[in-house]
Amino acid sequence: MGFLARIGSSFRRTGEFFGDVKSELKKVRWPNRKELTTYTVVVLITVTLLAAFFFVIDLGISRVIDLILGT
């Protein structure tokens, strides 16, 4: 297989790939505005709670280390 044939084959496969991507995206059920808002709020609340949790854990570990080191 020559160089130009390989390039042509590569372009054909790339075109097929993007055609497959387009057909798969047509099958996707996209969320409506209400669902998207609900999901966004759930994510923000979860991230906030996890950040607060890890802040408290980090603060507690820092205090324990300070007690051990006597600073």
C-alpha positions as CSV (number, residue, x, y, z in Angstrom):
1,M,0.0,0.0,0.0
2,G,1.5,3.3,-1.1
3,F,1.8,6.5,0.9
4,L,-1.1,8.2,-0.9
5,A,-3.4,5.2,-0.4
6,R,-2.7,5.2,3.3
7,I,-3.5,8.9,3.5
8,G,-6.8,8.3,1.6
9,S,-7.6,5.4,3.8
10,S,-6.9,7.6,6.9
11,F,-9.2,10.4,5.7
12,R,-12.0,7.8,4.9
13,R,-11.8,6.3,8.3
14,T,-11.8,9.8,9.9
15,G,-14.9,10.6,7.9
16,E,-16.6,7.4,9.0
17,F,-15.7,8.1,12.6
18,F,-17.3,11.5,12.5
19,G,-20.4,10.1,10.7
20,D,-20.7,7.5,13.5
21,V,-20.3,10.3,16.1
22,K,-23.1,12.3,14.5
23,S,-25.5,9.3,14.4
24,E,-24.7,8.5,18.1
25,L,-25.4,12.0,19.2
26,K,-28.8,11.9,17.5
27,K,-29.7,9.0,20.0
28,V,-28.8,11.1,23.0
29,R,-31.6,12.3,25.2
30,W,-30.6,15.8,26.3
31,P,-31.9,17.1,29.7
32,N,-34.5,19.9,29.6
33,R,-34.0,23.2,31.5
34,K,-35.6,21.9,34.7
35,E,-33.6,18.7,34.8
36,L,-30.4,20.7,34.0
37,T,-31.1,23.2,36.8
38,T,-31.8,20.3,39.3
39,Y,-28.6,18.5,38.4
40,T,-26.6,21.6,38.6
41,V,-27.9,22.4,42.1
42,V,-27.3,18.8,43.3
43,V,-23.7,19.1,42.0
44,L,-23.1,22.5,43.7
45,I,-24.5,21.3,47.0
46,T,-22.4,18.1,46.9
47,V,-19.2,19.9,46.1
48,T,-19.9,22.5,48.9
49,L,-20.6,19.8,51.5
50,L,-17.5,17.8,50.5
51,A,-15.3,20.9,50.6
52,A,-16.6,21.7,54.1
53,F,-16.1,18.1,55.2
54,F,-12.5,18.1,54.0
55,F,-11.8,21.5,55.5
56,V,-12.9,20.2,58.9
57,I,-10.9,17.0,58.5
58,D,-7.8,19.1,57.5
59,L,-8.3,21.5,60.4
60,G,-8.6,18.5,62.8
61,I,-5.4,16.8,61.5
62,S,-3.6,20.2,61.7
63,R,-4.6,20.6,65.3
64,V,-3.5,17.0,66.2
65,I,-0.1,17.6,64.5
66,D,0.3,20.9,66.4
67,L,-0.4,19.1,69.7
68,I,2.1,16.4,68.9
69,L,4.8,18.8,67.8
70,G,4.0,21.2,70.7
71,T,3.8,24.3,68.6
